[in-house]
Amino acid sequence: MDYGYGDQVAVVTGGSSGIGLATVRLLLDGGARVAFCARDEARLKAVEAELASAFGAGRVLARALSVLDEEAVKAFAGEVEATFGRCDLLVNNAGQGRVSTFSETADADWRAEYELKLFSQIYPARAFLPMLKASKGAIVAVNSLLAYQPEPHMVCTSSARAGVQNLLKSLSVEFAPHVRVNSILLGLVDSGQWSRRFEARDDKEQSRDDWYGALAARKGIPLGRLGDPAEAAAAIAFLGSRAASYITGAQLEVSGGLSRHI
């Protein structure tokens, strides 16, 4: 599908794997120039080389950094402006969740989780906002269904995700009418963590399809499977595109029907 990114510049945080990488690929395929960052420099450089070969070196910019390093994020924004001259879409793709109950979560874990989830939104939004305002662009945040449907075994992450959703709603009002702010709410999407859990399964005779199918059934996913990163990327690309020009302050569930709230 053509989302109309042919003349635009997109920035994706956490863009070297999973949903972030799927989003980078989709945006490049749609004609955008894309800058992305991640912490693992070796993996980042390998992905950058692959994408540059497929789409052209002049359309790809990759930098190794932590989104919790405010100065590094500011420098990245400056480099994007110097290289591409603009930013039309910022995709804030935050990290994985923390599995713990209230009694198992130490104070340091609470602080680390809140810092990661909130400041991985705050620092990039702050750094890229001037360019986004100039281009009347958009921010799309990758959040979780846990924001509205918390799980007691992920109490810390659920709480932080709810805080992120509240923040995004506030930003959608403050940044209007110049910048749209939306999010996707993920259910279970196939990722490295689920692959690792499959490899560690008790029954080594169980096939990948059977294991994933049993997981989907156990979690009660109506569509009967986990999502694909490309499906999440498609939702991100839509919300960031001109096709969603009258949508802001909204959240789009990508959960296979897992949500139980209305």
DAFENDA-V932536 format. One record per run of one state. SS is the DSSP state (helix for helix, strand for strand, loop for the rest). FROM is the first residue (numbers start at 1). TO is the last residue. If there is no record, write none. Layout:
BEGIN
SS & FROM & TO
SS & FROM & TO
END
This chain:
BEGIN
loop & 1 & 8
strand & 9 & 13
loop & 14 & 17
helix & 18 & 29
loop & 30 & 32
strand & 33 & 38
loop & 39 & 40
helix & 41 & 55
loop & 56 & 56
helix & 57 & 59
strand & 60 & 64
loop & 65 & 69
helix & 70 & 84
loop & 85 & 88
strand & 89 & 93
loop & 94 & 99
strand & 100 & 100
loop & 101 & 106
helix & 107 & 135
loop & 136 & 137
strand & 138 & 144
helix & 145 & 147
loop & 148 & 153
strand & 154 & 154
helix & 155 & 174
loop & 175 & 179
strand & 180 & 186
loop & 187 & 188
strand & 189 & 189
loop & 190 & 191
helix & 192 & 199
loop & 200 & 207
helix & 208 & 219
loop & 220 & 226
strand & 227 & 227
loop & 228 & 228
helix & 229 & 240
loop & 241 & 241
helix & 242 & 244
loop & 245 & 250
strand & 251 & 254
loop & 255 & 262
END
